[in-house]
Amino acid sequence: MILSRRPDIERFLKTPDPAIRVAVIYGRDIGVVRERAQALAGVVTARPDDPFDCALLTEADLDGEAGKLEGELQAISMMGGRRLVRLRLSGDKIAADRAAAEALAAHAAGDLNPDAFFLIEAGALGRDSQVRKVGEKAAGVVVIPCYEDEPGDLARLTREALNADKVGIEADALDLFVSRLPKERGVARSEIERLALYLGPGSGRIAKAADLQDFLGVEPEASLLDAAQDAFGGRLAAAHAGLRRAAQEGEAGPAAVRAIGLHLARLRRTLTLHQAGAGLQEAAKASGVFWKAEREFLRQARSWSLKDLDTVQADILAADLACKQTGSPDRLIAERLALTIAGKARRLGL
């Protein structure tokens, strides 16, 4: 059984079906995966951190000792109650994926301890993953894919966290805050907690957009880099929002065109290094990609080709030249450039 709708996932995490013996939670956003896995673990057993009730394994454990995973799934809780076996996979190792799938099939069929709960936490599992293939078809198994948070999800998380600390935020301020949040759930949570501390837990303070100026700081360069990344990622609305934010912070069109050119240069260098034999992640790091932007950058690098970048390079040079002409509407030129690039990105499947 696959659960992909948020209400269905939250309902299951709060009250899992007793017939379910295995849960596979996976996705690119490890923060969401860990958060959901921890919530489920706390429901499955009253002591999820107790080694007598819970076993936590990694890929290294599967490599180091044959049969260890199935041995843990056969064991009975020493303290009574339901036993929890957690396995963390990166999604990159074929042997670990195959071993986990075999244990999953055996446990789902009731061949091991039927009272044990098997929780698999993984990174991005492709369609060829054996864990996905077996889990999506087997009875007694739930598979939960975790996708990047949308702005609405981040807004909900922010409201809930602030309400818990007895502070709040107005709609305009919330939109501004969410637009600056990183897309990785764990990092976003930290920023939300930092905002709650800034407002003063228990103070009842309701933040306005003006109240966030000191908290967010003036980051025109960051806004331009975000806009460039959003344009190459096919997110036109976000790119235009970043350009407008940068304009309000004092950065004009030429700086925006330069930021877009810089992003293209990093993509070009990454793809060139990758063609020369470097791993894509290694190539991105060598190109100076900031770690917080790495996941999105790699997503783009898998879709853009050097030929595609050559086409866009001509548009960037034309926009740069136009911005330097006296009286040119440089802001509109930058926004038109972002529109062109975002449209190309969408056609590439981004």
DANORUR-V561318 format. One record per pair of residues at least 24 apart in sequence whose ideal C-beta (glycine too) atoms are under 10 Angstrom apart, sorted by the first residue. I is the first residue (numbers start at 1). J is the second residue. Records with the same first field share a line. If there is no record, write none. Layout:
I: J + J
This chain:
1: 135 + 136 + 137 + 138 + 139 + 140 + 141 + 142 + 143 + 144
2: 132 + 135 + 136 + 141 + 142 + 143 + 144 + 145
3: 142 + 143 + 144 + 145
4: 143 + 144 + 145 + 146 + 147
6: 147 + 150 + 152 + 153 + 156
8: 142 + 144
9: 36 + 39 + 40 + 142 + 144 + 145 + 146
10: 36 + 39
12: 36 + 40 + 43 + 142 + 144
13: 37 + 38 + 39 + 40 + 41 + 42 + 43 + 144
14: 39 + 40 + 43
15: 43
16: 40 + 43 + 44 + 117 + 142
17: 140 + 142
18: 82
19: 139 + 140 + 142
20: 44 + 108 + 117 + 118 + 139 + 140 + 141 + 142
21: 73 + 104 + 107 + 108 + 109 + 110 + 112 + 113 + 114 + 115 + 116 + 117 + 118 + 138 + 139 + 140 + 141 + 142
22: 73 + 85 + 103 + 104 + 105 + 107 + 108 + 116 + 117 + 118 + 119 + 120 + 131 + 134 + 135 + 138 + 139 + 140 + 141 + 142 + 143
23: 86 + 117 + 118 + 119 + 120 + 121 + 135 + 141 + 142 + 143 + 144
24: 87 + 89 + 100 + 101 + 104 + 118 + 119 + 120 + 121 + 122 + 125 + 129 + 131 + 132 + 134 + 135 + 136 + 138 + 141 + 142 + 143 + 144 + 145
25: 119 + 120 + 121 + 122 + 142 + 143 + 144 + 145 + 146
26: 89 + 91 + 120 + 121 + 122 + 123 + 124 + 125 + 129 + 131 + 132 + 135 + 143 + 144 + 145 + 146
27: 91 + 121 + 122 + 123 + 124 + 125 + 144 + 145 + 146 + 147 + 148 + 185
28: 91 + 123 + 124 + 125 + 145 + 146 + 147 + 148 + 183 + 184 + 295 + 296 + 298 + 299
29: 123 + 124 + 146 + 147 + 148 + 149 + 183 + 184 + 185 + 186 + 188 + 295
30: 88 + 90 + 121 + 122 + 123 + 124 + 146 + 184 + 185 + 186 + 295
31: 146 + 149 + 182 + 183 + 184 + 185 + 186 + 187 + 188 + 189 + 190
32: 144 + 145 + 146 + 147 + 148 + 149 + 153 + 184 + 185 + 186 + 188
33: 88 + 121 + 122 + 123 + 124 + 144 + 145 + 146 + 185 + 186
34: 88 + 121 + 146 + 185 + 186
35: 146 + 157 + 185 + 186 + 189
36: 121 + 144 + 146 + 185
37: 86 + 88 + 119 + 120 + 121 + 122 + 144 + 146
38: 86 + 119 + 121
40: 84 + 86 + 117 + 119 + 121 + 142 + 144
41: 84 + 86 + 117 + 119 + 121
42: 84
43: 117
44: 81 + 82 + 83 + 84 + 86 + 116 + 117 + 119
45: 77 + 79 + 81 + 82 + 83 + 84 + 117
46: 79 + 81 + 82
47: 77 + 79 + 81 + 84
48: 84 + 86 + 119
50: 77 + 78 + 79 + 81 + 84
51: 78
52: 77 + 78 + 79 + 80 + 81 + 83
53: 77 + 78 + 79 + 80 + 81 + 82 + 83 + 84
54: 82 + 83 + 84 + 85 + 86 + 117 + 119
55: 83 + 84 + 85 + 86 + 87 + 116
56: 84 + 85 + 86 + 87 + 88 + 119 + 121
57: 85 + 86 + 87 + 88 + 89 + 100 + 120
58: 86 + 87 + 88 + 89 + 90 + 96 + 121
59: 87 + 88 + 89 + 90 + 91 + 92 + 93 + 95 + 96 + 97 + 99 + 100 + 122
60: 88 + 93 + 96
61: 87 + 88 + 96 + 99
62: 87 + 89 + 93 + 95 + 96 + 97 + 98 + 99 + 100 + 103
63: 93 + 95 + 96 + 99
66: 99
67: 99 + 103
68: 99 + 103
69: 96 + 99 + 100 + 102 + 103 + 104 + 106 + 107 + 112 + 118
70: 99 + 102 + 103 + 106 + 107 + 111 + 112 + 113
71: 103 + 112
72: 103 + 112 + 113 + 116 + 118
73: 103 + 104 + 106 + 107 + 111 + 112 + 113 + 114 + 116 + 117 + 118
74: 106 + 107 + 111 + 112 + 113 + 116
75: 112 + 113 + 116
76: 113 + 115 + 116
77: 113 + 115 + 116
81: 115
82: 113 + 115 + 116 + 117
83: 113 + 115 + 116 + 117 + 118
84: 116 + 117 + 118 + 119
85: 112 + 113 + 116 + 117 + 118 + 119 + 120
86: 117 + 118 + 119 + 120 + 121
87: 118 + 119 + 120 + 121 + 122 + 131
88: 119 + 120 + 121 + 122 + 123
89: 120 + 121 + 122 + 123 + 125 + 129 + 131
90: 122 + 123 + 124 + 125
91: 122 + 123 + 124 + 125 + 126 + 129 + 131 + 132
92: 122 + 123 + 124 + 125 + 126
94: 128 + 129 + 130
96: 122 + 131
97: 122 + 125 + 126 + 128 + 129 + 130 + 131 + 132 + 133
98: 129 + 130 + 131 + 134
99: 130 + 131
100: 129 + 130 + 131 + 134 + 135
101: 129 + 130 + 131 + 132 + 133 + 134 + 135 + 138
102: 130 + 131 + 134
103: 131 + 134
104: 130 + 131 + 134 + 135 + 138 + 140 + 141
105: 130 + 131 + 134 + 135 + 137 + 138 + 141
107: 138 + 140 + 141
108: 134 + 135 + 137 + 138 + 139 + 140 + 141
109: 138 + 139 + 140
110: 139 + 140
114: 140
121: 146
122: 146
124: 295
146: 185
148: 183 + 184 + 185 + 295 + 296 + 299
149: 178 + 181 + 182 + 183 + 184 + 185 + 188
150: 178 + 183
151: 175 + 178 + 179 + 181 + 183 + 237 + 238
152: 178
153: 178 + 183 + 185 + 188
154: 178 + 179 + 181 + 182 + 183 + 185 + 188 + 191 + 192
155: 181
157: 181 + 185 + 188 + 189 + 192
158: 188 + 189 + 191 + 192 + 195 + 196
159: 192
160: 192
161: 188 + 189 + 192 + 193 + 195 + 196
162: 192 + 193 + 195 + 196 + 199 + 201 + 205 + 206 + 207
163: 196
164: 196 + 201
165: 192 + 193 + 195 + 196 + 197 + 199 + 200 + 201 + 202 + 203 + 205
166: 196 + 199 + 200 + 201 + 202 + 203 + 204 + 205
167: 195 + 196 + 197 + 198 + 199 + 200 + 201 + 202 + 203 + 204 + 205 + 206 + 207
168: 199 + 204 + 205 + 206 + 207
169: 195 + 196 + 199 + 205 + 206 + 207 + 208 + 209 + 211 + 212
170: 206 + 207 + 208 + 209 + 210 + 211 + 212
171: 209
172: 207 + 208 + 209 + 210 + 212
173: 206 + 207 + 208 + 209 + 210 + 211 + 212 + 215 + 216
174: 207 + 209 + 212
175: 209 + 241
176: 207 + 208 + 209 + 210 + 212 + 213 + 216 + 241 + 245
177: 207 + 209 + 212 + 215 + 216
179: 216 + 223 + 226 + 238 + 241 + 242 + 245
180: 212 + 215 + 216 + 217 + 219 + 222 + 223 + 226 + 242 + 245
182: 226 + 292 + 293 + 295 + 296
183: 292 + 293 + 295 + 296
184: 292 + 294 + 295 + 296
187: 292
191: 215 + 216
216: 245
217: 249
218: 248 + 249 + 250
219: 245 + 246 + 249
220: 245 + 246 + 247 + 248 + 249 + 250 + 251 + 252 + 255 + 256 + 259
221: 246 + 249 + 251 + 255 + 259
222: 246 + 249 + 259 + 290
223: 247 + 248 + 249 + 251 + 256 + 259
224: 249 + 251 + 255 + 256 + 257 + 258 + 259 + 260 + 262 + 263 + 334
225: 259 + 260 + 262 + 263 + 290 + 293
226: 259 + 293
227: 251 + 256 + 259 + 260 + 263 + 334 + 335 + 338
228: 256 + 257 + 258 + 259 + 260 + 261 + 262 + 263 + 264 + 266 + 337 + 338 + 341
229: 259 + 260 + 263 + 266 + 289 + 290 + 293 + 296 + 297 + 300
230: 263 + 296 + 338 + 341 + 342 + 345
231: 256 + 259 + 260 + 263 + 264 + 312 + 334 + 335 + 337 + 338 + 339 + 340 + 341 + 342 + 343 + 344 + 345
232: 260 + 263 + 264 + 266 + 267 + 296 + 297 + 299 + 300 + 301 + 303 + 304 + 309 + 312 + 338 + 341 + 342 + 344 + 345 + 348 + 350
233: 263 + 296 + 297 + 299 + 300 + 303 + 341 + 342 + 345 + 346 + 350
234: 300 + 303 + 341 + 342 + 343 + 344 + 345 + 346 + 347 + 348 + 349 + 350
235: 296 + 338 + 342 + 345 + 346 + 350
236: 335 + 338 + 339 + 340 + 341 + 342 + 343 + 345 + 346
237: 342
238: 338 + 342
239: 334 + 335 + 337 + 338 + 339 + 341 + 342 + 345
240: 334 + 335 + 338 + 339 + 342
242: 338
243: 331 + 334 + 335 + 337 + 338
244: 331 + 335
246: 331 + 334
247: 330 + 331 + 334 + 335
251: 331 + 334
252: 323 + 330 + 331 + 334
253: 319 + 320 + 322 + 323 + 324 + 328 + 329 + 330 + 331 + 332 + 333 + 334 + 335 + 336 + 337
254: 319 + 320 + 322 + 323 + 324 + 328 + 330 + 333 + 334
255: 323 + 330 + 334
256: 319 + 323 + 330 + 331 + 333 + 334 + 335 + 337 + 338
257: 315 + 316 + 317 + 318 + 319 + 320 + 321 + 322 + 323 + 324 + 330 + 333 + 334 + 337 + 338
258: 316 + 320 + 323 + 334
259: 334
260: 312 + 315 + 316 + 319 + 320 + 334 + 337 + 338 + 341
261: 312 + 313 + 316 + 317 + 319 + 320 + 337
262: 288
263: 289 + 293 + 297 + 300 + 316 + 341
264: 304 + 309 + 310 + 312 + 313 + 315 + 316 + 341
265: 309 + 313 + 316
266: 293 + 297 + 300 + 301
267: 297 + 300 + 301 + 303 + 304 + 305 + 306 + 308 + 309 + 312
268: 301 + 304 + 306 + 309 + 310 + 312 + 313
270: 297 + 298 + 300 + 301 + 304
271: 301 + 302 + 304 + 305 + 306 + 308 + 309
272: 306
274: 301 + 302 + 306
275: 306
296: 350
299: 350
300: 345 + 348 + 350
302: 348 + 349 + 350
303: 345 + 347 + 348 + 349 + 350
304: 344 + 345 + 348 + 350
305: 348
308: 344 + 345 + 347 + 348
309: 344
311: 340 + 341 + 344
312: 337 + 340 + 341 + 344 + 345
315: 340 + 341 + 344
316: 340 + 341
